């Protein structure tokens, strides 16, 4: 399945939700699965983004639906990036 990187930044509402319910992170990952994808890896980060998630999804439409569904809750802003392995990337250069 294609891999996507989701860069998430919490809103003030998201920070308050996380502080009162830290398990919400796991619940969001289950929501992602219910929407048709799977979180492979996830890190909390310091800096511009609060979380980096590596997600596999069957197609771009699925990951777009997930990004909109999660973003519409008002607790986070998500930047979604398609990702290629180095071998996939090198393969695109061989023509």
C-alpha positions in Angstrom: 0.0 0.0 0.0 1.1 3.6 -0.5 2.8 5.3 2.4 1.9 8.8 3.6 3.5 11.1 6.2 1.0 13.1 8.3 2.4 16.1 10.0 0.0 17.3 12.7 -0.1 20.5 14.7 -2.6 20.7 17.6 -4.9 23.6 18.0 -5.6 25.0 21.4 -8.7 22.8 21.6 -6.5 19.8 20.7 -4.0 20.6 23.4 -6.8 20.8 26.0 -8.3 17.5 24.8 -4.9 15.8 24.9 -4.2 17.1 28.4 -7.5 15.9 29.8 -7.5 12.6 27.8 -4.0 11.4 26.7 -5.6 8.2 25.4 -7.3 10.2 22.7 -4.2 9.7 20.6 -4.9 5.9 20.5 -8.5 6.6 19.8 -7.6 8.7 16.8 -5.4 5.9 15.5 -8.4 3.6 15.7 -10.5 6.2 13.8 -7.8 6.1 11.1 -8.2 2.3 10.8 -12.0 2.6 10.6 -11.5 5.1 7.7 -9.5 2.5 5.8 -5.8 3.1 6.6 -3.3 2.0 9.3 -0.9 4.0 11.4 2.5 2.2 11.1 4.6 4.6 13.2 3.9 7.7 15.2 6.1 10.1 17.1 5.5 13.2 19.3 7.9 15.9 18.1 9.1 19.3 19.3 9.1 22.1 16.8 6.7 23.2 14.1 4.7 19.9 14.3 3.5 18.1 17.3 3.2 14.6 15.8 4.6 12.8 12.8 2.7 9.7 11.7 3.5 7.2 9.0 0.3 5.8 7.5 -0.4 3.2 4.8 -3.6 3.7 2.9 -4.9 2.0 -0.3 -5.0 5.3 -2.3 -4.8 9.0 -2.3 -8.6 9.3 -2.0 -8.6 7.4 1.3 -5.8 9.5 2.9 -7.6 12.7 1.7 -10.8 11.5 3.4 -8.8 10.8 6.6 -7.0 14.2 6.5 -10.3 16.0 6.1 -12.1 13.9 8.7 -9.4 14.5 11.3 -8.9 18.2 10.4 -12.7 18.9 10.5 -12.7 18.1 14.3 -10.9 21.4 15.0 -8.3 19.8 17.2 -5.5 19.5 14.7 -4.1 20.8 11.4 -2.6 18.1 9.2 -0.2 18.3 6.3 -0.2 15.1 4.3 2.8 14.0 2.2 3.0 11.0 -0.1 6.2 9.0 0.5 8.3 6.8 -1.6 11.0 4.4 -0.4 14.4 5.2 -1.7 14.2 2.2 -4.1 10.9 3.4 -5.4 12.3 6.9 -5.9 15.4 5.6 -7.7 13.2 3.4 -9.9 11.3 6.6 -11.1 14.6 8.0 -12.3 15.4 5.0 -14.5 13.6 5.7 -17.8 
